[in-house]
Amino acid sequence: MGWGYRKSIKIGPFRIDLSPRGVGHSFGNRRFHVSRTPDGRKYVTVNLPGGFHVGKAIGRRSRYRGHY
């Protein structure tokens, strides 16, 4: 099992995440939020009642998908 560290700073609907991999940020509320990871990936997440959630990556796909 590996150990990690993450620090979150919340300012209203914005959250900034600091980790060894870089800085990520997100915007939204308890039901819906948009986030960007330290490596630049973007996600939209919707939290549903009962503990269910649906997430989807948005934006460009990686250019290394096996096609040249």
C-alpha positions as CSV (number, residue, x, y, z in Angstrom):
1,M,0.0,0.0,0.0
2,G,1.3,3.4,-1.0
3,W,1.1,6.7,0.9
4,G,0.1,10.0,-0.6
5,Y,-0.7,13.5,0.3
6,R,-3.3,16.0,-0.9
7,K,-4.3,19.4,0.4
8,S,-7.6,21.0,-0.6
9,I,-8.4,24.7,-0.3
10,K,-12.1,25.6,-0.7
11,I,-13.2,29.1,-1.6
12,G,-16.9,29.2,-2.2
13,P,-17.8,26.9,-5.1
14,F,-14.2,26.6,-6.1
15,R,-11.7,24.0,-4.8
16,I,-8.0,23.9,-5.4
17,D,-6.2,20.6,-4.8
18,L,-2.5,20.5,-4.2
19,S,-0.6,17.2,-4.5
20,P,2.8,15.9,-5.4
21,R,1.6,15.5,-9.0
22,G,0.6,19.2,-9.3
23,V,-2.3,21.5,-8.9
24,G,-5.9,20.6,-9.9
25,H,-9.0,22.6,-9.5
26,S,-12.8,22.1,-9.5
27,F,-16.0,24.2,-9.6
28,G,-19.5,23.2,-8.6
29,N,-21.7,22.1,-5.7
30,R,-22.6,18.9,-4.0
31,R,-24.7,17.6,-7.0
32,F,-22.7,18.8,-10.0
33,H,-19.1,19.7,-10.6
34,V,-16.5,20.2,-13.3
35,S,-12.8,19.5,-12.5
36,R,-9.4,19.5,-14.1
37,T,-6.7,17.2,-12.9
38,P,-3.0,18.2,-12.5
39,D,-2.2,16.5,-15.8
40,G,-4.9,18.5,-17.7
41,R,-7.7,16.0,-18.0
42,K,-11.2,17.5,-17.6
43,Y,-14.2,15.8,-15.9
44,V,-17.9,16.4,-15.3
45,T,-19.5,14.6,-12.4
46,V,-23.1,14.4,-11.3
47,N,-24.0,13.0,-7.9
48,L,-27.4,11.4,-7.7
49,P,-29.4,10.5,-4.6
50,G,-28.6,7.3,-2.9
51,G,-24.9,7.5,-3.3
52,F,-24.8,7.0,-7.1
53,H,-22.6,9.2,-9.3
54,V,-22.0,9.6,-13.0
55,G,-18.8,11.0,-14.4
56,K,-17.5,11.7,-17.9
57,A,-14.2,12.9,-19.2
58,I,-14.6,15.9,-21.6
59,G,-12.4,17.5,-24.1
60,R,-9.7,16.0,-26.4
61,R,-8.7,12.4,-26.3
62,S,-5.2,11.5,-25.8
63,R,-3.2,11.5,-29.0
64,Y,-1.7,8.1,-28.2
65,R,-4.8,5.9,-28.9
66,G,-3.0,3.4,-31.1
67,H,-3.6,5.3,-34.3
68,Y,-0.8,7.1,-36.1
